[in-house]
């Protein structure tokens, strides 16, 4: 294996380890796990909503619409901005790879551990509901669909927030506005404006994969092909711009 490839993989692993070993990761894991307590409340009234209809609606609202942008915001913006502020970025940039490789390695190391924060409570919720009310095996396609869409969201949002963290010295306010005003509100507006949001296309993917999310029957969606193309385009474009901007940035 070439030295550049080894250095790339080493930096990606270091990024994953850096995230998991931080107190922030433990706090966010606890925060993401907290909504599972809603299952205890719902279990007292299981006749009000069928079990997996509740699971799909609960996962859509809590984990895709709320937790996904929040968690990716916290870590995506920190991939570059925190290292620049602490002046540790100069120690991470190695002679084995370019600054562009540095961005891509940091981004790839961010993906699995950030997705785990979203995926783990979704799986736990599914297992609890399936164990209590049956359907654990027969509804696996629903679980896989939610996990797949959430992974697409981690890729796209992570790339956007990495770009904003590279572009801005203090990106938090702008990122919060983007995550909860643009993505949370604009994606639900009528007309063609929602096409410009990531969440619109994540929701479109989900609508073709999961049938019993009540909210999805009331909104417009794009085709699977268009949704995947837009998500991939945003992801690749944002990572490319991040790498390009970082390669020209003064880090000393």
N, C-alpha and C positions, 0 to 999 in steps of 0.2 A: 504493500500500500504506500502510495506516494506521501511525502511529508506534508504537502498542502492538504490532502484528504484527511490524514490523521489529525492535523491541527484543526481542521473544520469540524470533524466529529468530536474532538476533545472540547472545543468551545461550545458546541451544542449541548454536550453532556454537562459541562460546567454550568451552563445557563439553567438547565433543568434542575440540577442539584442546588444551585443558588436560590431558585424560587422555592423549592420544597423545604429547604433548611431555614427559611425565613419565618419569623413570627407571623408575618402578614399572611402566609399561606395557611397556617393553622387557624387564624381568625376567619379567613374567607371560607375555609372548609367547614368550620362551625356554622357560619352564616348560611352557606348553601345547604347544609344539612338540617337547619332549623325548620324549614317549611314541611319536612316530613312529619312533624308533629300534627299538621293539619289532617293527616290520615286518621289519627285517633279521634278527632272531632267528627270527621265524616263517618267513621265506623258506627257511631251511635245512630246515624240516620242513613243506612245503606240503601234503603228502599227509595229515597228521594232521587238518587241518580245511580244508574247501573255502574258497577265497579270500574270497568275499563273506559267508560265514558267520562267518569270522574277523573281517572288517571290521565287521559289524554288532554282534557281541559286544564287540569291542574298543572301538568307538565308544560303545556303551551304557555299559560299565563305566567307561571312562577319562574320557570327555568329558561324558556326561550325568549320571552319578552322582557324579563327583568334581570335575572342573574347572569345570563349570557353576555349582554353588553357591559354590565357592571364589572364582572370579573376580568373580561378581556381589556377593558379600559384600564383597570388598575395595573395589570402586568404589561400590556402592550406599550403604554406610554413610558414605562420605566425601563424598557429594553435599552434605550439610548439615553434618555434625558437624565436618569438618576446617575448613570455612569459619567456623564458629562459634568453634572453638578458636583459629584464627589471627586472628580479628577482621576478616577481609576481607569477610565477608558484607555489611557495611554499604555497601561500595563497589560490590557487585554488584547490590544492590537499587536499582532505578531508579525514577524517578517515572513512567515510561511504563507500568508494570505493577504489579499488586498482588503481595503476597507469595505468594499462591496461584499466580499465573502464574510466579513465580520457581521454585517447586518443580517445576511441570510442565515448564518449559523445561529445567531442569537434568536432569530425568529423561529427557526425550526426547533430549537431547544425549548422555546416557550410553548409550542403547540401541545405536546402530550400531557404535560403536568397541569396546564390550564384547562384542557378538555376534561381531565380527570375530576376537577372540582365540580363540573356540571354533570358529567356522566355518572359519577358514583351515587349521588342522591337519587337520580332518576332510576337507576337499577335497583337501589334499595326500596324505593317506593313501589316499583313494579313487583318485586318479590313479595313484599308485604301484602299487597292487594291480591296477588295471585295465590298466595298461600292461604289467605283468609277466605277467599270467595271462589277459588278455582280459576281455570283458564290460564295457568302459568305457562303452559307450553303452546296452547292454541293462539295466544296473542303475542308470540315472540316477534312476529313481523312488525307489530306496532312499536315495540321496544327498540328494535333495530332501526326503524324509521326515525324515531326521535333522536337516537344516538347519532345517526348519520347526519341529520339536519343540524344538530348541535355542533358536530365537528366542522361542517361547512361554515357555520357561524363563527367558530373560533378562528378558522383560517381567514375569513374575510374581515371580521372586526379587529382581529389581532394585527393584520396588515395595515388597516386604516389608522389604528391608534399608534402603531409603530411609526408610521409616517408623520402623524401629528407630533409625536414625541421627539422626532428628529428635527422637525421644522420649527417647533416653538420651544422657547426656554421654559415657559410655565404653561403646559398644555392642559392642565386639569379642568379648568373652567370651560374651555372650548370643547373638550372631549365630553364633558357632562352634558353640555347643550346638544352636541351631536347625538349622543346616546339616547337621551330621554326626551328631547324636543323633536329633533329631526327624525330619528328612528322610531321613537315611541308614538309621536303624534302625526307627523306627516305621512308615515306609512299607512295610516288609517283614513286619510282624506279621500274624497271622491276624485275622479278624474285621472289624469296621467301622471301627476306629480309623484305619487308613491313609487312609480317605476324607478325613480332615482334613489331609492332607499334599499339598503341590504335586506332589511327585515321583510319587505314586500316579497322578495324573491325566496327567502327562507320559508315564509308562509306559503308561497305558491308550491314549493317542493312538498311541504307537509300536506297540503290539501290533496295532492295526487297520491300520497302514500298512506294517509290515515283518514278514514271516513267519518269517524264519530267525534270530531272536534266541533262543538256547536258553533263557535264563532266563525269558522272558516266558510260556512255555507252562506254567510251574509256579506262577504267581501269579494272583490274581484281578484283574480290571480292570473299569472302568466303561465305559459306552458313549461313543462319540465326542462326542455331544451334551452329555452330562453333564460329560465331561472339559473340553470347551471352555468350557462355562458356568462351571464352577468356577474355571478358570484366569483367565477374563475377570473374574469377580466378585472374586477375590482381588486382581488387578491394579488394577482401578478403585477398589475399596474402600481398598486400602493407599495409593494415590496421593492419593485424596480426604482420608483421615485425615492423611497427611503435610502436605498443604497447609493443612488446618484447624488442626493443631497449630502449624505454623510461623507462621501468621497471628496466633497468640496468644502467640508466644514472645518473650521479651525478648532482643533481639540486640545491645543496646548494652553 
